Structure formats: structure tokens, C-alpha cells
Amino acid sequence: MRTSPVTALVASLLLTGSAIGVSAAQAPKAAKPAATHAAAPAKEHSAMGTVKSVDATTLVLHTKKGDMSFNVGSAMHKEVATTGANVTVHYKTEGKTMTATDVMAAPAAAPAKKKK
């Protein structure tokens, strides 16, 4: 039996195509690359106010916007953060938690000048 060149070409393409499809299906899928964006570092903020209360783990600061509660640790200078003291708190937020990174004495507010 004599086959035409076109028939032979079609048969070889079909066999080659199915072999490529089978090898592609059997090849292990490449692992997804690791996330290129790491979690963004917590942004640092600061607040000024009067220390309302303080204990070993928490500092409550009374500000113009209301009371703010901070988790503290080694960032707190015990001689600076006493009840009634004016302080500046540098802090980072992680979710809804505010963690103090530094507590410094703030200058006392200057009395308002009286008009003559």
C-alpha cells in the first residue's frame, strides 16, 4: 500500500502533538514564586500629650483627640513617663495595637501671652 506524503505528514503531526500534550500533562507544575512584596513595615507615628496613667506594660496618654493607650516595654523611660508629665510618644501600629518605640519628655506648653 502506497501512502501519500500528505497522509504521512498528517499522521506524524497527530502522533507528535499527542506526545507533546502527554508530556506537558505529566510535567510537574512549577512552584509559584514567593510573594515579591513582603509585609509593609509598620509606619511610625507620634503623639503628644499628658500621661494619664502608667504601669509596667501600658501607658495611657491624654491628647487633644482623646485618650490613647500604648503597649510599652523598654521604650519607656520611667523617670519621664510619670502621671501628669507632658511627653511625646513615638509608636508603631500593628493592626489595632499601638506599641511605643520611644517615650520622651515634651516641653511644657508656654502660657498664652496676654494682650495689653
C-alpha positions as CSV (number, residue, x, y, z in Angstrom):
1,M,0.0,0.0,0.0
2,R,1.3,3.3,-1.0
3,T,0.7,6.4,1.3
4,S,0.7,9.9,0.1
5,P,3.1,12.4,1.6
6,V,0.2,14.4,2.9
7,T,-1.2,11.4,4.8
8,A,2.2,10.6,6.3
9,L,2.6,14.3,7.3
10,V,-0.8,14.4,9.0
11,A,-0.2,11.1,10.8
12,S,3.2,12.3,12.1
13,L,1.8,15.6,13.3
14,L,-1.0,13.9,15.2
15,L,1.4,11.5,16.9
16,T,3.9,14.3,17.7
17,G,1.1,16.6,19.0
18,S,-0.3,13.9,21.3
19,A,3.1,13.1,22.6
20,I,3.8,16.7,23.5
21,G,0.4,17.0,25.1
22,V,1.0,13.9,27.3
23,S,4.5,15.1,28.3
24,A,3.1,18.5,29.2
25,A,0.4,17.0,31.3
26,Q,2.9,14.7,33.1
27,A,5.4,17.5,33.8
28,P,5.3,18.8,37.4
29,K,3.8,22.2,37.7
30,A,6.3,24.9,38.5
31,A,6.0,26.2,42.1
32,K,4.6,29.6,42.3
33,P,7.2,32.2,43.0
34,A,7.3,33.6,46.6
35,A,5.5,36.8,47.1
36,T,7.6,39.6,45.9
37,H,6.1,42.1,48.3
38,A,7.0,41.5,51.9
39,A,4.6,42.8,54.6
40,A,5.0,46.5,54.7
41,P,6.8,47.6,57.8
42,A,4.6,49.3,60.4
43,K,4.5,53.0,59.9
44,E,5.8,55.1,62.8
45,H,3.7,57.9,64.3
46,S,4.0,60.2,67.2
47,A,1.6,61.7,69.7
48,M,2.0,64.5,72.3
49,G,0.0,64.7,75.5
50,T,-0.2,64.3,79.2
51,V,0.4,60.9,80.9
52,K,-3.0,59.9,82.3
53,S,-1.8,56.6,83.8
54,V,1.2,54.3,83.5
55,D,2.1,50.8,84.6
56,A,4.7,48.1,83.6
57,T,3.0,47.3,80.3
58,T,0.7,50.2,79.4
59,L,0.8,53.9,79.1
60,V,-2.4,56.0,78.7
61,L,-1.8,59.4,77.1
62,H,-4.4,62.2,77.2
63,T,-4.2,64.1,73.9
64,K,-6.3,66.7,72.1
65,K,-8.1,63.9,70.2
66,G,-8.8,61.9,73.4
67,D,-7.1,59.1,75.3
68,M,-4.6,56.8,73.6
69,S,-3.3,53.5,75.1
70,F,0.1,52.2,74.2
71,N,1.9,48.9,74.9
72,V,5.3,49.7,76.4
73,G,8.4,47.9,77.3
74,S,12.0,49.0,77.2
75,A,10.9,52.1,75.2
76,M,9.5,53.8,78.3
77,H,11.8,55.9,80.4
78,K,10.3,55.5,83.8
79,E,11.6,58.9,85.1
80,V,10.0,60.7,82.1
81,A,6.6,58.9,82.0
82,T,5.1,59.8,85.3
83,T,1.4,60.6,85.8
84,G,0.8,64.2,84.8
85,A,4.0,64.6,82.7
86,N,4.0,66.1,79.2
87,V,5.5,63.5,76.8
88,T,5.9,62.7,73.2
89,V,5.3,59.0,72.3
90,H,6.7,57.6,69.1
91,Y,4.8,54.4,68.2
92,K,4.1,51.8,65.6
93,T,0.7,50.4,64.8
94,E,0.2,46.7,64.1
95,G,-3.5,46.1,63.4
96,K,-5.3,47.9,66.2
97,T,-2.4,47.7,68.6
98,M,-0.2,50.7,69.3
99,T,3.3,49.9,70.5
100,A,5.5,52.6,71.9
101,T,9.0,52.7,70.4
102,D,10.2,55.8,72.4
103,V,8.8,58.0,75.2
104,M,10.4,61.4,75.6
105,A,9.7,64.4,77.8
106,A,7.9,67.1,75.9
107,P,8.4,70.8,76.7
108,A,5.7,72.3,78.9
109,A,3.2,74.4,77.0
110,A,4.1,78.0,77.2
111,P,1.4,80.2,78.8
112,A,-0.6,82.3,76.4
113,K,0.6,85.9,76.2
114,K,-1.9,88.4,77.4
115,K,-2.9,91.3,75.2
116,K,-2.4,94.7,76.6
